[in-house]
Amino acid sequence: MKIQYSKKALSFQEQIDQLKSRGLIINDNHRALHYFSHINYYRFSAYTYPFLADKEKHIFKEGVTFQNILDLYNFDRELRLLIMDAVERIEVSFRTNIIYALSHKYNPFWLSEKDNFYDKNKYQMHIERVTEELRRSDEQFIEHYFSKYTEKLPPSWITMEVISFSLLSLLFQNLRYNKDQKEVANRYGLNHIVFTSWFHSLVYVRNVCAHHCRLWNRELRIRPNLPKSIGGLWLSTDLNYNNNRIFYVIAVIIYFLTIINPTSHFKTKLRQLLEKYPMVDLDSMGFPEGWEEEQLFR
């Protein structure tokens, strides 16, 4: 049965007092006030849960400090920044290979031809979004194109540099012919089903990062498929891997970076981040015991 929401808005000091009443140790009230004036209390509270002895009443375990929670908050923020940087490299590569493969197979305006897509209703919705994103763009090359040429949409190498990563993923999923998806997926040593799944999952995680949402212990709503066979360096089958946590997506990121940018420092930066925050519960991130020995992570 639903009830009416009755919680009132708390002042910054009332937020601090509430945390103290629940057992959180806050030694520097002025410092805590500063942080709560720049970090929403509700956002901050999401990082308190691993430190609670009683999650119903929000009572903290003995000895938990404000700094403990702040460290976890900062770890998650730095993890998101690291992943965002890596996904950018992968996204640019995906755009490049989709544009290249299909523009040479069909023509520069394959994106404007609905017969290249499976679900025509979805295509119509997607192309409306493409048109809207082009309209909103303030890129000079878009303005230049529409001032000079007659076609409704620019060629794919222009259009697909402007549309969002999520829309790119939806268009790719809706391609009419599996052979078109396969041609792109093969460039990464993957079958088209796994590639499409990994693509979709990266879009989801990128959006979590872009909206500054909690990532480190999130149960992923969109999970990357488990490959039966793979063309590049991948995880062994000896360990029990769960694809509903961020560890598995990190493995996906490393797989792609190994192909796209073999000199990437992502793995080094990841290890440095984990060493900087040794209190982080790796199990909650999906890291299995013995993950450090995986060749993919070396």
C-alpha positions in Angstrom: 0.0 0.0 0.0 1.4 3.4 -1.0 1.8 6.2 1.6 2.2 9.9 1.2 5.8 11.2 1.2 6.3 13.2 4.3 10.0 13.8 4.7 10.9 17.5 5.0 13.9 19.2 3.4 16.9 19.4 5.9 19.3 22.2 6.3 23.0 21.3 5.8 23.5 21.3 9.5 20.4 19.1 10.1 21.8 16.7 7.5 25.1 16.5 9.5 23.2 16.1 12.8 21.1 13.3 11.4 24.2 11.4 10.3 25.8 11.9 13.7 22.6 10.6 15.5 22.9 7.5 13.4 26.5 6.9 14.6 28.6 8.5 11.9 31.8 10.1 13.3 32.2 13.7 12.0 35.1 15.4 13.7 35.2 18.5 11.5 31.8 20.1 11.3 32.9 23.0 9.1 34.5 20.6 6.5 31.3 18.5 6.4 29.2 21.6 5.9 31.4 22.6 3.0 31.0 19.2 1.3 27.2 19.1 1.8 26.9 22.5 0.3 28.4 21.0 -2.9 27.3 17.3 -2.8 23.6 16.6 -2.5 22.8 14.7 0.7 20.8 12.1 -1.2 23.7 11.5 -3.6 26.1 11.2 -0.7 23.8 8.8 1.3 24.0 6.2 -1.5 27.6 5.6 -0.4 26.7 5.1 3.2 25.0 1.7 2.7 28.2 -0.5 2.8 28.9 1.1 6.2 25.5 0.5 7.8 25.0 -2.1 10.5 21.2 -1.6 10.3 20.1 -0.7 6.8 16.4 -0.3 7.8 17.2 2.3 10.5 20.3 3.6 8.7 22.5 2.9 11.8 26.2 3.0 11.1 28.7 0.3 12.0 31.0 1.2 14.9 33.9 3.5 14.1 32.7 4.6 10.6 33.9 8.2 9.8 32.8 10.8 7.4 36.1 10.4 5.6 35.4 6.7 5.0 32.3 7.5 3.0 33.9 10.4 1.3 36.8 8.1 0.1 34.3 5.7 -1.4 32.5 8.6 -3.1 35.8 9.9 -4.5 36.8 6.4 -5.7 33.5 6.0 -7.6 34.0 9.5 -9.2 37.5 8.6 -10.3 36.4 5.2 -11.6 33.7 6.9 -13.7 36.2 9.4 -15.1 38.6 6.5 -16.0 35.9 4.5 -17.7 34.5 7.6 -19.6 38.0 8.3 -21.0 38.3 4.7 -22.2 34.8 4.5 -23.7 35.5 7.6 -25.7 38.4 5.8 -27.5 36.1 2.8 -28.1 33.2 5.0 -29.3 35.3 6.8 -31.8 36.5 3.5 -33.2 33.0 2.1 -33.5 31.8 5.2 -35.3 34.8 5.0 -37.7 34.3 1.3 -38.6 30.5 1.5 -39.0 30.8 4.5 -41.3 33.7 3.0 -43.3 32.1 -0.5 -43.7 28.6 0.6 -44.7 29.6 3.7 -46.8 31.8 1.5 -49.0 29.3 -1.3 -49.2 26.3 0.9 -50.1 26.9 4.6 -50.5 27.5 7.7 -48.4 23.8 8.1 -47.8 23.0 4.6 -46.6 21.7 6.0 -43.4 18.9 7.8 -45.3 17.7 4.6 -46.9 15.1 2.7 -44.8 15.5 -0.5 -46.7 18.9 -0.9 -45.0 17.0 -1.3 -41.7 14.9 -4.1 -40.3 12.2 -2.5 -38.2 10.7 0.4 -40.3 8.8 1.9 -37.3 11.9 2.0 -35.2 13.9 3.4 -38.1 11.4 6.2 -38.5 11.7 7.1 -34.8 15.5 6.9 -34.9 15.8 9.0 -38.0 13.6 11.6 -36.4 16.0 11.7 -33.5 18.9 11.9 -36.0 17.2 14.9 -37.6 16.6 16.6 -34.3 20.2 16.0 -33.1 21.5 17.5 -36.4 19.2 20.5 -35.9 20.5 21.1 -32.4 24.1 20.8 -33.4 26.2 24.0 -33.5 29.1 22.3 -35.4 30.2 24.6 -38.2 30.5 21.6 -40.6 26.8 20.9 -40.1 25.8 24.5 -40.8 28.1 24.5 -43.9 26.6 21.3 -45.3 23.0 22.5 -45.1 23.9 25.8 -46.5 25.4 24.2 -49.6 23.8 20.8 -50.3 20.3 19.6 -51.1 20.1 16.2 -49.4 17.9 16.0 -46.3 20.7 14.2 -44.3 24.4 14.7 -44.8 26.5 11.6 -45.7 27.0 9.1 -42.9 30.6 10.3 -42.1 29.1 13.7 -41.2 25.8 12.6 -39.6 27.3 9.9 -37.5 29.9 12.2 -36.0 27.1 14.2 -34.5 24.5 11.7 -33.2 24.7 10.3 -29.7 26.4 7.1 -28.8 23.1 5.6 -27.7 21.4 6.4 -31.0 24.3 5.0 -32.9 23.8 1.7 -31.0 20.1 1.6 -31.8 20.7 2.2 -35.5 23.4 -0.6 -35.5 21.0 -3.0 -33.7 18.3 -2.3 -36.3 20.4 -2.9 -39.4 18.5 -5.2 -41.8 21.2 -7.6 -42.7 23.3 -9.6 -40.1 26.1 -9.6 -42.6 26.4 -5.8 -42.2 26.7 -6.2 -38.4 29.1 -9.1 -38.9 31.4 -7.0 -41.1 31.9 -4.5 -38.3 32.0 -7.1 -35.5 34.7 -9.1 -37.3 37.0 -6.1 -37.2 37.1 -6.7 -33.4 37.3 -10.5 -33.5 33.7 -10.9 -32.3 30.5 -12.4 -33.7 27.8 -9.9 -34.3 25.5 -11.0 -31.4 28.3 -10.5 -28.8 29.5 -7.3 -30.4 26.0 -5.8 -30.4 25.5 -6.8 -26.8 28.8 -5.3 -25.7 28.1 -2.2 -27.7 24.8 -1.7 -26.0 26.3 -2.4 -22.5 29.0 0.2 -23.1 26.4 2.8 -24.0 24.5 2.0 -20.8 27.7 2.3 -18.6 28.8 5.5 -20.4 25.4 7.0 -19.7 25.7 6.1 -16.0 29.1 7.8 -15.9 27.8 10.9 -17.9 25.0 11.4 -15.4 27.4 11.0 -12.4 25.5 8.1 -11.0 26.9 5.5 -8.6 28.8 2.9 -10.6 31.2 0.9 -8.4 28.7 -1.6 -6.9 25.8 -1.1 -9.4 24.0 -4.2 -10.6 24.0 -3.6 -14.3 20.6 -3.4 -16.0 22.1 -4.0 -19.5 24.6 -6.8 -19.3 27.2 -7.8 -21.9 26.8 -11.3 -23.3 29.2 -14.1 -22.3 31.1 -15.1 -25.5 31.4 -18.8 -26.4 34.4 -18.0 -28.7 36.4 -14.9 -29.2 39.1 -13.7 -31.6 41.3 -11.8 -29.2 42.8 -12.0 -25.7 40.0 -12.7 -23.2 39.2 -14.0 -19.7 39.9 -17.6 -18.9 37.0 -20.0 -18.2 38.6 -21.2 -15.0 37.2 -18.4 -12.8 33.5 -17.7 -12.1 32.7 -14.5 -13.8 29.5 -12.6 -13.3 28.4 -10.2 -16.1 26.1 -8.1 -14.0 28.8 -6.0 -12.3 31.3 -3.4 -13.5 34.2 -5.8 -13.5 32.9 -7.6 -16.5 32.4 -4.3 -18.4 36.0 -3.3 -17.4 37.1 -6.6 -19.0 35.2 -5.7 -22.2 36.8 -2.2 -22.2 40.3 -3.8 -21.9 39.5 -6.2 -24.7 38.6 -3.4 -27.1 41.5 -1.2 -26.0 43.9 -4.0 -26.7 42.8 -3.9 -30.3 42.2 -0.1 -30.7 45.0 1.3 -28.6 47.6 -1.4 -27.6 49.7 1.2 -25.7 46.8 2.3 -23.6 47.6 2.9 -19.9 44.1 2.0 -18.8 45.1 -1.2 -16.9 47.9 0.7 -15.1 45.6 3.5 -14.1 43.0 1.0 -12.9 45.5 -0.8 -10.7 46.7 2.6 -9.3 43.1 3.6 -8.5 42.5 0.3 -6.7 45.7 0.7 -4.7 44.8 4.3 -3.8 41.5 3.1 -2.3 42.3 -0.3 -0.7 39.2 -0.2 1.4 36.9 -0.7 -1.6 35.1 -4.0 -1.6 36.1 -5.5 -4.9 33.6 -8.4 -4.5 30.8 -5.8 -4.8 32.3 -4.7 -8.1 32.3 -8.3 -9.4 36.1 -8.9 -9.1 36.6 -12.6 -8.6 39.4 -14.0 -6.5 42.5 -14.4 -8.7 41.5 -11.8 -11.3 45.0 -10.2 -11.1 46.5 -13.4 -12.7 44.3 -13.1 -15.8 46.5 -12.4 -18.8 43.9 -9.8 -19.9 44.7 -7.7 -16.9 48.5 -8.0 -17.0 
